[in-house]
Amino acid sequence: MDVTLHLNVLGDEAFTSADVTEWWLHHILCLAGAAPHEQFLRLGGSRHLRLSMQVAPGAGDRPAPLLHVRADLSEGRPVAVTATRHLRLAPGQRQTLDLHLPADPQPYARLTVTSGLMTGSPAPPAALRAQAVTLGWAPPDAPPTARVIAGGYELRTPSGTLYHDGQRVCALHAAADRAYRSRGGPAGPLGLPAGSALIPERWHVPFRAHDLLHRPGGTALLPRHVWAAWSSARARLGAPTGDTAPLAARGLTLTPCQRGTLVTDEETRARVPTRTVHVRAARLARALGRHLRAQLPPGGQVRVCPPAPGSPLRYAVVFTGPAGPPVTLEVPLVLRLTPAPDTRRPVRLSARQAGVIDLPTGLPAAQARTILRVLEAALGRPATLLRLPEGSGLVGARVTLDGALHLDVLHRQAAGACGRQSTGLSADPDVT
C-alpha cells in the first residue's frame, strides 16, 4: 500500500525559519506487516508530533484493507492531543485530520492522508539492476545495490539514478536527478518520478501532481494545472525559466517564462490575463544619462546611446567637458530588477557595472581623473534607473538582449501601472 502524508501547520505566525511548518512523507506499507510504522517530528519550540500508521488486510464482508493513522501532538504538557483516522482504502483516496491544541477551537495543524493499493513487482531490486545494465549505467558483472527509500527503491550510479515505486522503473540522468533532489527528492512533496529523463538537453519528468522540465532557458517545476496552462500558451510565452511560486496573499501563482509571466488562479486553476508594458532601450539609456549627468562638474555634458545587443549590455557614453575633446567610452552594464515582483512591493531597476571600462590612450590626466570620478560616483554602487511603486500589479519583468524592459502587469491593474502617477512613464513615447 502506498501512503502519502502532508502536514501543514496552520498556526505558524510565531514560528521561526528553522521550525517545521510543512512536511511530506511518502511511504510504502506492506499489507502483511503487523508492526506499525512510526515517525517522530519536532515542529518547533516545545511541540512534537508522533505519527503511527498500520494497515490491516481486508477480510470477510470488508475485503478492502484498512489503514489506521494516529497523530499525537504534544506541546510540553502531560496530556497529548490525539487524532485518529481509519481509512478504507480506495485508489487516490484523500482524508484530512485536523489537530487541535487544548482550549483552541481552531485547528493547529492539518494532516492530509492519501493512500492506495499497489500491485508490486516481485523483485524491484533485480528490475533496477537489469535496467541499469541495459542503459549502460552499471557494469553487468557487478551492478550497484538498490536500497529502500520513501515510496519504493532507488539505485544510484555515476550516470544517474533509477527509481522503482513498486510498479515501474524510472531512470533520471545525473543532471535531472540533481534537479529532482534539490526540490526534495523521494521524501519531498514530489514523491517518486512517474517517467524517465535520459537526454540531457531537453527532458520532462512527470510526478503525482507536478511536472519537472528542462529546456535551454532553464529548469522549472510546475504544478499540474500550471503545466496545462503553460502547454496551451507555450508558443507565446516560451519555455519556463524558473519554478512556479505562489502569491499567498493574492491566491495566485507566478511562473517566469522566456517571453512573459504565466499567472494562474490557485482556486479556479484558470489562467489570469496579463498585459505587457514595453519600455524601449532609448528610455533606459536616457535614464542612465541623467544619472551620470548628476555627477558631472559644472559645464560638463554626457550623452548615452542605446546599447549594442548582448550580455552584458554595452553602452556608448560620450563625455564632453568645458575643455578638451569629446571622449567616447564603452560602458558594460547588467540591468536587474529587485526585489522579485509580487504585485505589492515597490520594484526598482538597477544598473551594475559588468566589466572593465577602458579609457582611450592619450587622454589628458586631468580629463581622465574627472571622468573616473564621475564613473565612480555614478557606478560605484548599483544605479537606480527606474522605480515602480507598491500596488502596481507587477508580476514579472525581464530585460531583453537589446536593452529594453518588458513589464508583465495584471490586466485589471495595467492601466494604473502605466499611469503618470504610478510610474511617470505614460508621457514618454518610448513606453507602449
C-alpha positions in Angstrom: 0.0 0.0 0.0 1.2 3.5 -1.0 0.7 6.2 1.6 1.4 9.9 1.3 1.1 12.3 4.3 1.2 16.1 4.0 1.4 18.0 7.3 0.5 21.7 7.1 0.9 23.8 10.3 -1.7 26.5 10.2 -0.8 28.5 13.3 2.7 29.4 12.1 2.8 33.1 13.0 5.1 32.6 16.0 7.4 30.2 14.1 11.0 30.8 13.2 12.5 29.9 9.9 14.1 26.7 11.5 10.8 25.3 12.6 8.8 22.8 10.5 5.6 24.3 9.1 5.2 21.9 6.2 6.3 18.3 5.9 5.8 15.4 3.4 6.2 11.7 3.9 5.8 9.1 1.1 5.9 5.5 2.4 5.1 2.0 1.3 3.4 -0.2 3.9 3.2 -4.0 3.4 -0.3 -5.4 3.8 1.2 -8.4 5.5 3.1 -6.4 8.1 2.0 -6.4 11.7 4.3 -3.7 13.2 3.2 -0.1 12.8 5.4 2.5 11.1 6.2 5.4 13.4 7.5 8.8 12.6 8.6 11.4 15.2 8.8 15.2 14.3 10.0 18.2 16.3 7.9 21.0 14.9 9.5 23.9 16.9 9.5 25.3 20.4 8.1 22.6 22.7 5.9 21.0 20.1 6.4 17.4 19.0 4.4 15.1 16.7 4.3 11.4 16.7 2.6 9.6 13.8 1.7 5.9 13.7 0.5 4.1 10.6 -0.6 0.5 10.4 -2.5 -1.4 7.8 -4.9 -4.3 8.4 -5.8 -6.6 5.4 -9.4 -6.8 4.4 -11.4 -9.9 5.4 -15.0 -11.2 5.4 -17.6 -8.7 4.3 -15.0 -5.9 4.2 -12.4 -7.1 1.6 -10.7 -3.6 1.2 -7.7 -3.1 3.5 -8.0 -0.6 6.4 -5.3 2.0 7.2 -5.1 3.2 10.8 -3.4 6.6 11.2 -2.8 8.1 14.6 -1.3 11.5 15.3 -0.2 12.6 18.8 0.6 16.2 19.2 2.5 17.3 22.4 3.2 20.8 23.5 5.3 20.0 26.6 2.2 19.1 28.6 1.4 15.7 30.3 -1.5 15.0 28.0 -1.1 15.0 24.2 -3.7 15.8 21.6 -4.6 12.7 19.7 -6.3 12.5 16.4 -7.2 9.1 14.8 -8.5 8.2 11.4 -9.4 4.8 9.8 -9.2 4.8 6.0 -10.9 2.1 4.0 -8.6 2.0 1.0 -9.5 3.2 -2.5 -7.2 4.4 -5.2 -6.3 8.0 -4.7 -8.5 8.4 -1.6 -7.8 11.6 0.4 -8.8 12.3 4.0 -7.9 15.0 6.4 -7.1 15.1 10.1 -7.4 18.4 12.0 -5.2 18.7 15.0 -6.4 21.0 17.8 -4.3 22.2 20.7 -6.1 22.2 24.2 -8.6 25.0 24.6 -8.1 26.2 21.0 -11.1 25.8 18.7 -9.1 26.5 15.6 -7.0 23.6 14.1 -3.3 24.0 14.8 -2.2 21.7 12.0 -3.8 19.7 9.2 -2.7 16.3 8.1 -3.8 15.1 4.7 -3.6 11.4 4.1 -3.6 9.9 0.6 -3.4 6.1 0.1 -4.0 3.5 -2.5 -3.3 -0.1 -3.3 -0.3 -1.2 -5.4 0.5 -4.2 -7.5 4.1 -4.6 -6.6 6.8 -6.1 -8.7 8.1 -9.4 -7.3 11.7 -8.2 -7.3 12.2 -4.4 -7.6 16.0 -4.5 -6.8 16.5 -7.0 -9.6 14.5 -4.9 -12.0 16.6 -1.8 -11.1 19.9 -3.7 -11.7 18.7 -5.0 -15.0 17.6 -1.6 -16.2 20.9 0.0 -15.1 22.8 -2.6 -17.1 20.6 -2.1 -20.2 21.2 1.7 -20.1 24.9 1.2 -19.7 24.9 3.0 -16.4 26.3 -0.1 -14.5 28.7 -2.9 -15.4 26.9 -6.3 -16.0 29.3 -8.2 -13.7 28.9 -6.0 -10.6 25.9 -3.6 -10.7 25.4 -1.4 -7.6 23.0 -2.4 -4.8 19.5 -1.0 -4.7 18.2 0.4 -1.4 14.9 1.1 0.2 13.7 4.8 0.2 10.5 6.6 0.9 7.9 5.2 -1.5 10.0 2.4 -3.0 13.6 1.7 -4.1 16.5 3.5 -5.7 19.7 2.5 -7.4 22.3 5.3 -7.7 25.1 5.2 -10.3 27.6 7.9 -11.6 25.5 8.3 -14.7 22.1 8.8 -12.9 19.6 7.2 -10.6 16.9 4.6 -11.2 13.7 4.5 -9.1 11.1 1.8 -8.5 7.8 2.7 -7.0 6.5 -0.9 -6.8 5.0 -0.8 -10.3 7.6 0.6 -12.7 11.3 1.6 -13.2 12.1 5.3 -14.0 15.6 6.5 -14.8 16.9 10.1 -14.3 20.3 11.0 -15.7 22.6 12.8 -13.3 21.6 16.4 -14.1 17.9 15.6 -13.9 18.4 13.7 -10.7 20.2 16.7 -9.2 17.3 19.0 -10.1 14.9 16.5 -8.6 16.8 16.1 -5.4 17.2 19.9 -5.0 13.4 20.0 -4.8 13.1 17.4 -2.1 13.8 14.1 -3.8 11.9 11.0 -2.9 11.0 12.1 0.6 9.8 15.5 -0.5 6.5 16.8 -1.9 7.1 15.3 -5.4 7.3 11.7 -4.4 8.9 9.3 -6.9 9.0 10.1 -10.6 6.4 8.7 -13.0 8.7 9.0 -16.1 12.3 8.9 -17.2 14.8 11.6 -18.3 17.6 10.1 -20.5 18.5 13.1 -22.7 20.4 15.9 -21.0 19.4 18.7 -23.4 15.6 18.6 -23.1 13.7 16.4 -20.7 10.3 16.3 -18.8 9.6 14.2 -15.7 6.0 13.9 -14.5 5.2 13.3 -10.8 1.9 12.7 -9.0 0.9 16.4 -9.0 3.9 18.2 -10.6 6.0 18.3 -13.8 9.7 19.0 -13.8 11.1 20.0 -17.1 14.4 21.3 -18.6 14.7 23.5 -21.7 17.6 25.7 -22.9 16.1 28.5 -20.9 16.4 26.7 -17.6 14.8 24.0 -15.3 11.4 24.6 -13.8 9.0 22.8 -11.5 5.3 23.3 -12.4 2.1 22.1 -10.6 0.0 20.0 -12.9 -2.7 22.7 -13.6 0.1 25.2 -14.3 1.6 22.7 -16.8 -1.7 22.5 -18.6 -2.0 26.3 -18.8 1.6 26.7 -20.0 1.2 24.0 -22.6 -1.7 26.0 -24.2 0.4 29.2 -24.2 3.9 27.9 -24.8 4.1 29.4 -28.3 3.7 32.9 -26.9 5.5 32.6 -23.6 8.4 30.4 -24.5 9.9 27.9 -22.1 9.6 28.3 -18.3 12.8 29.7 -16.7 12.0 29.1 -13.0 9.8 27.2 -10.6 6.2 28.2 -10.1 5.9 30.4 -7.0 2.7 31.1 -5.0 1.4 34.6 -4.1 -0.4 33.5 -1.0 -1.9 37.0 -0.3 -3.5 37.1 -3.7 -4.2 33.4 -4.3 -2.2 33.4 -7.5 0.9 31.5 -8.8 3.6 33.0 -11.0 5.8 31.1 -13.5 8.5 33.1 -15.2 9.0 32.2 -18.9 11.3 33.3 -21.6 8.8 35.8 -23.1 6.5 36.6 -20.3 5.0 35.5 -17.0 2.3 32.9 -16.6 -0.2 33.8 -13.9 -2.8 31.2 -12.7 -5.5 31.3 -10.0 -4.9 28.7 -7.4 -8.6 28.3 -6.6 -10.1 28.1 -10.1 -6.8 26.8 -11.7 -7.5 29.1 -14.6 -5.0 31.4 -16.3 -5.1 35.0 -15.3 -4.7 37.5 -18.1 -1.8 40.0 -18.0 -0.7 42.9 -20.1 2.9 43.6 -21.1 4.3 47.1 -20.8 7.3 47.7 -23.1 10.0 50.3 -22.1 12.3 50.8 -25.0 16.0 50.8 -24.7 16.3 54.5 -25.6 14.2 55.4 -22.5 16.6 53.5 -20.2 19.6 55.0 -21.9 18.3 58.5 -21.2 17.7 57.5 -17.6 21.3 56.3 -17.4 22.4 59.6 -18.9 20.5 61.6 -16.3 22.2 59.5 -13.6 25.6 60.2 -15.0 24.9 63.9 -15.6 24.1 64.4 -11.9 27.7 63.6 -11.1 29.3 65.9 -13.7 31.2 69.1 -12.8 29.7 72.4 -14.0 29.9 72.8 -17.8 30.2 69.0 -18.4 27.8 67.1 -20.7 27.2 63.4 -21.3 25.2 61.5 -23.9 24.3 57.8 -23.7 23.4 55.8 -26.8 21.2 52.7 -26.7 23.3 49.6 -26.2 24.6 47.1 -28.6 22.6 43.8 -28.1 24.3 41.2 -26.0 25.1 40.3 -22.4 26.4 42.4 -20.8 24.8 45.4 -22.5 27.5 47.8 -23.8 26.5 51.4 -23.8 28.4 54.1 -25.8 28.8 57.1 -23.4 30.1 60.4 -24.8 31.6 62.8 -22.2 32.0 66.5 -23.2 33.8 68.8 -20.9 34.4 72.5 -20.8 38.0 71.8 -22.1 39.3 69.0 -24.2 37.7 67.0 -27.0 34.7 64.7 -26.5 35.6 61.3 -25.1 33.6 58.1 -26.0 33.7 55.2 -23.7 32.2 51.7 -23.8 30.4 51.0 -20.5 29.3 47.4 -19.9 26.3 47.1 -17.6 23.8 44.5 -16.4 20.3 45.5 -15.6 18.5 43.9 -12.6 15.0 44.3 -11.1 14.8 43.9 -7.3 13.0 42.7 -5.3 11.2 40.0 -7.3 7.8 41.3 -8.4 4.9 40.2 -6.3 2.2 42.7 -7.3 2.6 44.6 -4.0 6.1 45.6 -3.2 7.9 48.6 -4.9 10.4 47.4 -7.5 13.4 49.2 -8.9 15.5 48.7 -12.0 19.2 49.0 -11.2 22.3 49.1 -13.5 25.5 47.4 -12.3 28.9 47.6 -14.0 29.7 44.3 -15.6 33.2 44.6 -17.0 36.3 46.9 -17.4 35.8 50.4 -18.6 38.8 51.3 -20.8 39.7 54.9 -21.2 41.3 55.8 -24.5 45.1 56.3 -24.7 46.5 59.8 -24.9 43.7 61.3 -22.7 44.9 64.2 -20.6 45.4 63.3 -17.0 43.0 66.0 -15.7 40.3 64.9 -18.0 40.8 61.2 -17.2 40.6 61.9 -13.5 37.4 63.8 -13.9 35.8 61.0 -15.9 36.9 58.4 -13.4 35.4 60.4 -10.5 32.1 60.6 -12.4 32.1 56.9 -13.1 33.0 56.0 -9.5 30.3 58.3 -8.1 27.7 57.0 -10.6 28.5 53.3 -10.8 30.4 52.6 -7.6 27.2 51.0 -6.4 24.1 49.8 -8.4 22.5 52.8 -10.1 18.7 53.0 -9.9 17.2 53.8 -13.3 13.5 53.2 -12.8 11.1 52.8 -9.8 7.7 51.2 -9.8 5.6 51.9 -6.7 3.8 49.4 -4.4 0.5 48.1 -5.6 1.4 48.4 -9.3 0.2 44.9 -10.1 3.6 43.9 -11.4 4.0 40.1 -11.6 7.1 39.7 -13.8 9.8 41.7 -15.6 12.7 40.9 -17.9 15.4 42.8 -19.7 15.8 41.8 -23.4 19.1 41.4 -25.2 18.7 44.8 -26.8 18.4 46.7 -23.5 14.6 47.1 -23.5 12.4 46.3 -20.5 9.2 44.2 -20.5 6.9 44.5 -17.5 4.1 42.0 -17.0 1.2 43.5 -15.1 -2.1 42.0 -14.0 -4.6 43.0 -16.7 -7.0 44.8 -14.3 -4.2 46.9 -12.9 -2.4 47.6 -16.2 -3.9 51.0 -16.7 -2.8 52.1 -13.2 0.7 50.6 -13.7 1.1 52.7 -16.9 -0.3 55.9 -15.4 1.6 59.1 -14.9 1.2 59.0 -11.1 2.3 55.3 -10.8 5.5 55.2 -12.8 5.9 58.5 -14.6 6.1 56.7 -17.9 2.9 57.5 -19.6 4.2 60.7 -21.1 7.3 59.0 -22.5 7.0 58.0 -26.2 9.3 55.1 -25.5 6.7 53.3 -23.4 4.0 51.2 -25.0 
